Amino acid sequence: MQSVQVNTEFFEVTENTQSAGLTPVLSLSPTIQKSQLQRISKNAIRRSLKASTMDGMFASVFEITTTGILLSNFLVELGATPVQIGMLSSIPMLVNLLQPLGAYFSERAKSRHSFCLWTHGVARLIWLFLAIAIGMISWGKSDLDNHQLVVLTLLTILASHIFTALGSASWLSWMAMLVPRQLRGRYFGIRNSISSFTRLLYVPLAGLAVSCYPGGHIQGYGLVLLLGLTAGVASLGCQFFKADINPQSHNYSEVKTFSQNQNQNQNQSQDSNLDNPVITNPSPSIWKDSNFLIFLAYFGLWMFSFNLSAPFFNLYMLDTLNLDVSWVTIYGSFQAGAGMLMLILWGKLADKVGNRTILFLVGILVAIIPVLWVGIGVDSLSIWLWLPLIHIFIGGSTAAIDLCNNNLQLSIAPVRMQSVYFALTAAVAGASGAIGTTIGGFIAENFFFGGLSGLFLISVGFRLIALVPLLFVQEARRQSLTKMFKSLRKLQLVAQKSGF
């Protein structure tokens, strides 16, 4: 695998960023940029992006196998309690609190690839113990009962997501340096669309394999788990074709450049101190980065309000509407298909108008989604028309939210120490989402608030409130929402005067 050092000039972190109202952490002059580290070649970038796309496709197979309906069905077959099944969604969010720790260690590593290989490799190979346990039980070589297997499964989930959380910020920082800024929306749209298409094909096939396996659902899941592990290892193999980045050299180069700009009028003896490779912190503290803190407030509020009701839509269909699980999986396929088709469109649109604009406008539509559930019944019109339309609407709109949230985070995080910013964002999102799910469950069980219907109405207000901080987030090289609204108003006045 090729290991190269990165020149931030390649990603155009120049005065264009300043003119948009987002001051970069480090101001780089063209003279010093030319004397910095070598660029990543276009061929290396192209090969890295292709490898990352394949990585995402194989990773989707692994993720489907170890999360979602397949794992939930496995625990149900083992007789797991509702609390234990609920831990499937709470564990991944809570362990995100460890992402700042992972970012701390990743910035002291000498290779993004090596750090991600160790963290994600261990996270995936841990599932091999569960596959072995299922095989030993199937062959009568183990005395584990169903309860013990449930506990082993939950411990596997916890350990796997801990290592994943430790490596997630480093992986995102790696991708932020490999994907050119002007192509992020388009690239991640295509990448996520391919991953969604993989999910669309793999979920029904894996479900059919589990249900039709002669040895039963538990043994069937063990077989599918081995297939998922194979895909997970293949995903790690794709990373060997991506250009590596040394965060140590990159961070030192940024600090050295900053110091040279600050001391260009001082004597030569002071400039010579820059040869000492000690990384200081000349940039403002992360807690003084007001733009990032505003984004953090928005993202935390959004994750809280979104998870306040979103995890309970399936419960509403299965419990309140008493629909068969086959209907629920069909609706889920509609949602995944809509997201897959819309991702490429959202990616191209984000590159043209900006991520924040899409987040605000589409966010308003996503905020009112819970209201649509209140009027759904068990009549034929709801089952055959409204429920499919709602899931298609959810799939298309949430695809825009997920894509643009990721791209906006990449845009506002400074080049230096990006993994720290990403880790802090994930930690806040995980804690907020877990709190939202917990409070949502309490409201759903309390008839004083109206049960699930009351929860859906309450979440609408919180979702709209969460969009307010987004108005004050500055995105690099994008027009502010205020100017955008003024432009739309002027166009409306011109149209009225023209008689349209």
C-alpha positions, 0 to 999 in steps of 0.5 A: 500500500502506498504511504504518502504525506498530504499537502493541504493545498490540494484540497483548496483550503485557501482564501476562498474559505475565508471569504465564506465566513469560515476562518481556517484554523491555519492560514497557509501562504502560497510560498510555504505551501509549495515547500510543504509535503508532497501531494497525493497524485491523482491516480492515487486519489482515484484508486483510493476512492474506488477501493473505498467504494468496494470497502463500503459495499463489503462493509454493508454485508458485514453490518447487515449481518451483525445488526438490524433484523437478522441479529434481532431475529437471532435473539428472539429465537434465543428467547431474549427479553425486550430489554436485551433486544433494546440494548442492540440500539443503545450499545452502539450509541453509548460507546460513541463516547469513546471516540474522543479517546480513539481520536487521541490515540489515532493522532499519535499513530504514524499511519491511518491505515494501520490504526484503522486496520487494528481497530476495525479488524479486531472489531470484526474478528471478535464475531468469530467467537460467536460463530464458533459458539453457535457451531459448537452448540449445533454440533453438541460440543458445548453446554451453553444454554440460550440465556448464556448465548444471549449474554455472549452475543451482547458482550460481543456487540459491546466489544465489537462496537468499542473497537469500532468507536475507537477507530471511527474518527481516524477513518473519517479523517482519512476519508476527509483527506482523500476525497476532494472537497468539491467532490464530496457530495457526489462521491459519498452519494454514489458510495452510499447508493452502492451500499444501499443497493447491496443492502437491498439485495442482501437482506432478503437473501440472508433472511431467506437463508436463515429461515430455510436452513434445515438446522433452524434459524439459530444455525442458519444465522451462524452460517450467515454470520460466517459469510458476513465475517468473510465480507468484513475481512474483504472490506479490510483488504480493500483498504490496502489499496487506499493511499495512507496518511501519516497524521504525525507528519501532517499535524507537524507540517500544519503547526510548522507552517502556522509558526512560519507565517506568524514569525516571518518578520522576526529574526532567523534565530527564532525561525530556526526553532521550527526545526524542533519537531514538537507539536504545540497548539498555536491554533485556538482551542476547540472550545473557542471554535464557535462555528463548530460549537454551533454545529455541535449544538445543532447535531446533538439536538437533532440526534436527540429529537430524531431518536425520540420517535424514529425507533418506535415507528416499527413498534407502532406498526407491529404493536398498535397496528398489529401488522405482520412482520412480513409487511414491515420488512416490505416497507423497509425495502421501499425505504431502502430503495428510495434512499438508494435512488435519491442519494446520487441526486442529493450528492450532486445537489449538495455540491451545487447549493451546499449541505446546510441549505439542503439540511434546513429545507429537507429537515423541515420535511423530516420534522413533520414525518411523525405527524403522518403516522398518527392518521395511519390505520389498518384499512386497505388504503393505509396498508397499500398506499399511505404506508408505502408512500411514508416509507418512500418519503422517509427513505428519500429525505433521511438519505439527504440528512445523513449525507449532508450532515456527514459532508457538513461535518467534513467541511467545518472541521479544520484540517489539523486534528480532524479526528478530534472534531469528528470524535467529539461530534460522534460522542455528542451524537451518541449520547444525545441519541441514547437519551432521546431513545430512553426518554421516548420509551418513557413517553410511549409507555406513559398514557398521560402523554398519549402513548405513541401518538403523543410521542410522535406529536411531541417529537415534531416540535423538538425536530423543528427546534433542532434546526434553529442552530443550523441557521448560524452554522457557516459552511465554507464557500456557501451562501448564507441562508439569509442571503438565499431567502433574500434572493428568493424574495427578490425573484418573487417580487420580480415575478409579481411585477411581471404579471406571473 
